């Protein structure tokens, strides 16, 4: 039988506020365990939550970016369950009436196609604490620093059909929240993570199969691997005559497998009801309009702008996918005026050095101003492609500025046409056999002679000028 996977993701976005959603406690990462959990976070008797306005602003910003319904009136609910890292015995969340309603996002896939993925809702909630299993032999520690950290949970429709599509969706969500500056996107610190709901059904069927949920995945690669494993597991169970049990599972990247955690709850199991300590949330349209007026350029618009500047779909997508890269590229482009050259240097030499140094573009020692000056010297013929790379390396090592380094390192292309012609004559005379073959029609040998001249000039000759001189002498 041919099977069709059906996948939906719940992406948890940690909002980039300095304080928590209902208290003034800090959200800074890396504090000592339990140092940032205040009386409100712990649910001690007599405390009352107070809503952080910034989380509402960030949620609306996200909703506007995905073309979603913004609910001017919403409520906070209590989601009741009992876990050691949930001190109140309930989580304050939103269920039936969230701030952000239905919307959609266009996912760009590696094969150049797109998929429209529906967003059911994006609701605000507080995070729970963290159970730590590896600090005390035979015991579990509880760190409540994360308790009360503001989350925006983005729930997709079951519109994804492959693990690769799910990974692309998660990656694009990561790009979007960083463009909006509502989340730092640090996967290693848990700023973004997702739960994947997976089922399979016979190809051509409109009925949904029983689903399982893979909990708390915080890597693009692991999303794809975990879902692929779960799809194959479902198919194996069904084809062997078994049935899928609705359950929550966890992914073990070391073994590349999912394992059962617990039975999967239904929404009625959480006994949702409006939180009596919080008033209904009422937003006026002017508040939404002010946020809309301050929206940044979004990834899709940036891709379009880059394509209009003459870049390919691939180059435009590569540059727009990371807001820091896009900002750097824009700064280079404004000064150089040459989109293709700017893209080639950012995607090529700069990206290679960043990868080798394992650093982000925000820490690159070569500034956009320096790179644009380097490109200008390539365009005006001062530098060859080889000497430009030598200059880039010197800039990376912070040895000086562009024009000063060109002079001190002797990188300028040869401008003395008489001297260059003399070197061409010497190279032709030193290789009579190859010269005869070139004359007889073996045009590939032209590259050999250009290479020999470049070698003799230590890369300082203009390759186009050398090419023209050799052709003239033939």
JOURCOR-V289605 format. One record per residue. N is the residue number from 1. SS is DSSP state (2 for helix, 1 for strand, 0 for the rest). D_CENTER is the distance of its C-alpha to the mean C-alpha in whole Angstrom. Layout:
BEGIN
n: <N	N>
ss: <SS	SS>
d_center: <D_CENTER	D_CENTER>
END
This chain:
BEGIN
n: <1	2	3	4	5	6	7	8	9	10	11	12	13	14	15	16	17	18	19	20	21	22	23	24	25	26	27	28	29	30	31	32	33	34	35	36	37	38	39	40	41	42	43	44	45	46	47	48	49	50	51	52	53	54	55	56	57	58	59	60	61	62	63	64	65	66	67	68	69	70	71	72	73	74	75	76	77	78	79	80	81	82	83	84	85	86	87	88	89	90	91	92	93	94	95	96	97	98	99	100	101	102	103	104	105	106	107	108	109	110	111	112	113	114	115	116	117	118	119	120	121	122	123	124	125	126	127	128	129	130	131	132	133	134	135	136	137	138	139	140	141	142	143	144	145	146	147	148	149	150	151	152	153	154	155	156	157	158	159	160	161	162	163	164	165	166	167	168	169	170	171	172	173	174	175	176	177	178	179	180	181	182	183	184	185	186	187	188	189	190	191	192	193	194	195	196	197	198	199	200	201	202	203	204	205	206	207	208	209	210	211	212	213	214	215	216	217	218	219	220	221	222	223	224	225	226	227	228	229	230	231	232	233	234	235	236	237	238	239	240	241	242	243	244	245	246	247	248	249	250	251	252	253	254	255	256	257	258	259	260	261	262	263	264	265	266	267	268	269	270	271	272	273	274	275	276	277	278	279	280	281	282	283	284	285	286	287	288	289	290	291	292	293	294	295	296	297	298	299	300	301	302	303	304	305	306	307	308	309	310	311	312	313	314	315	316	317	318	319	320	321	322	323	324	325	326	327	328	329	330	331	332	333	334	335	336	337	338	339	340	341	342	343	344	345	346	347	348	349	350	351	352	353	354	355	356	357	358	359	360	361	362	363	364	365	366	367	368	369	370	371	372	373	374	375	376	377	378	379	380	381	382	383	384	385	386	387	388	389	390	391	392	393	394	395	396	397	398	399	400	401	402	403	404	405	406	407	408	409	410	411	412	413	414	415	416	417	418	419	420	421	422	423	424	425	426	427	428	429	430	431	432	433	434	435	436	437	438	439	440	441	442	443	444	445	446	447	448	449	450	451	452	453	454	455	456	457	458	459	460	461	462	463	464	465	466	467	468	469	470	471	472	473	474>
ss: <0	0	1	1	1	1	1	1	1	1	1	1	1	1	0	0	0	0	1	0	0	0	0	0	0	1	0	0	0	0	0	0	0	0	0	0	0	0	2	2	2	2	0	0	0	0	0	0	0	0	0	0	2	2	2	2	2	2	2	2	2	2	2	2	2	0	0	0	0	1	0	0	1	1	0	0	1	1	1	1	0	0	0	0	0	0	0	0	0	1	1	1	1	0	0	0	0	0	0	1	0	0	1	1	1	1	1	1	0	0	0	0	0	1	1	1	1	1	1	1	1	1	1	1	1	1	0	0	0	1	1	1	1	1	1	1	0	0	1	1	1	1	1	0	0	0	0	0	0	1	1	1	1	1	1	1	0	0	0	1	0	0	2	2	2	2	2	2	2	2	2	2	2	2	2	2	2	2	2	2	0	0	0	0	0	0	0	0	0	0	0	1	1	1	1	1	1	1	1	1	1	1	0	0	0	0	0	0	0	0	0	1	1	1	1	1	1	0	0	2	2	2	2	2	2	2	2	2	2	2	2	2	2	2	2	2	2	2	2	0	0	0	0	0	0	0	1	1	1	1	1	1	0	0	0	0	1	1	1	1	1	1	1	0	0	0	2	2	2	2	0	0	1	1	0	0	0	0	0	0	1	1	0	0	2	2	2	2	2	2	2	2	2	0	0	0	0	0	2	2	2	2	2	2	2	2	2	2	0	0	0	0	2	2	2	2	2	2	2	2	0	0	2	2	2	2	2	2	2	2	2	2	2	2	2	2	0	0	2	2	2	2	2	2	2	2	2	2	2	2	2	2	2	2	2	2	2	0	0	0	2	2	2	0	0	0	0	2	2	2	2	2	2	2	2	2	2	2	2	0	0	0	0	0	2	2	2	2	2	2	2	2	2	2	2	2	0	0	0	0	0	2	2	2	2	2	2	2	0	0	0	0	0	0	0	0	2	2	2	2	2	2	2	2	2	2	2	2	2	2	0	2	2	2	2	2	2	2	2	0	0	0	0	0	2	2	2	2	2	2	2	2	2	2	2	2	0	0	0	0	0	0	2	2	2	2	2	2	2	2	2	2	2	0>
d_center: <36	33	30	28	25	24	20	19	16	17	14	15	13	15	16	16	20	22	25	25	25	29	30	30	29	26	22	22	20	23	26	29	29	30	31	29	30	33	36	34	31	34	35	39	42	42	39	37	33	32	29	27	27	23	22	23	22	19	19	21	18	16	19	20	16	17	20	22	25	25	28	30	32	30	31	30	32	32	31	33	33	34	32	33	30	30	33	34	35	32	29	29	27	27	28	30	29	26	25	22	24	23	20	18	15	15	13	13	14	14	18	17	18	17	18	18	17	20	19	22	21	19	22	22	23	24	22	25	26	25	28	28	30	30	32	35	37	38	36	33	32	31	28	28	26	23	26	25	22	21	18	17	18	16	18	18	21	22	21	19	21	19	17	15	14	14	11	9	10	8	5	6	8	5	4	8	9	8	10	13	13	14	12	10	8	10	10	13	15	14	12	11	13	14	18	18	21	23	26	28	31	33	32	33	34	33	33	31	31	31	28	26	23	21	20	18	15	12	11	9	12	14	14	15	18	19	19	21	23	24	25	27	29	30	31	33	34	35	37	39	40	39	37	33	33	31	30	27	25	23	21	23	21	24	26	23	25	25	28	29	29	31	32	30	31	32	31	35	35	33	36	34	36	35	35	38	37	35	36	35	32	33	31	33	31	32	29	27	28	27	24	23	25	22	19	17	16	13	11	14	16	15	15	18	19	18	20	23	23	24	20	20	17	16	16	15	12	10	11	10	6	6	9	10	11	12	14	16	16	18	20	21	22	24	26	26	27	26	22	23	24	21	18	20	21	17	16	19	21	18	15	18	19	16	15	19	19	16	15	12	13	15	17	18	22	22	22	21	25	26	24	25	29	28	27	31	33	32	32	36	37	37	34	34	31	32	33	30	28	31	30	27	27	30	27	25	28	29	32	33	32	32	35	37	35	36	40	40	38	40	37	39	40	43	45	49	49	53	51	48	51	53	50	50	53	53	50	52	55	54	53	56	55	51	53	55	52	50	53	54	51	48	46	43	45	44	41	43	45	42	41	44	44	41	42	45	43	41	38	40	41	40	39	40	43	44	43	46	48	48	49	51	53	53>
END
